[in-house]
Amino acid sequence: MNSFQLYFKLGVQHILDLQGFDHILFVLALCAVYVARDWKKILWLVTFFTVGHSVTLALATFKVVTVNSDLIEFLIPVTIAITAFSSILKPKPNTSRGFQFAYGYALFFGLIHGLGFSNYLRQLLGSEASIWQPLLAFNLGLELGQVVIVGIYLAITSILVGLAGVKRREWTLIISAFVLGIALMLMLETKYW
């Protein structure tokens, strides 16, 4: 397996790893207000998240940015909680301004999440002659992993909201409350103060 494939696979695994489920929770929080017909909007949201994640991952890997890892480990569940809570408050972004806001916080929160994995990735990349290709491969794998989560979410949503008759608002509240509850527990586990 060449270096590109290795880091691509690592990016996919990073997102889909059930032991590091914070990314899955964040993607679910982003998706909570959407249904299958909104698939393009969701894909844009996760792409904005990936861009933010990629920027700080690169900056941290090149040691341009250094942040206390304990602070980042606390801020990651904070971003998840904020995203889930905003879905509870406004369960359907029905304006273009609402979509723009969602893209903005997906990008900003991606910046925070990117810092969370940077130390580990920096150690992995230490032996690489050039880190640009592995960094690109990792981020493309990250994006694919998120698309897999979105696909699973949309399939379940289509069955429950589209076929089983679950009300869209109820589904949004269920997903958002579930994610918010876990995020709050993670915040207590990783408290920074």
Secondary structure by P-SEA (a helix, b strand, c coil): ccaaaaaaaaaaaaaaccccaaaaaaaaaaaccccccaaaaaaaaaaaaaaaaaaaaaaaaaccccccaaaaaaaaaaaaaaaaaaaaaccccccaaaaaaaaaaaaaaaaaaaaaaaaaaaaaacccccaaaaaaaaaaaaaaaaaaaaaaaaaaaaaacccccccaaaaaaaaaaaaaaaaaaaaaaaccc
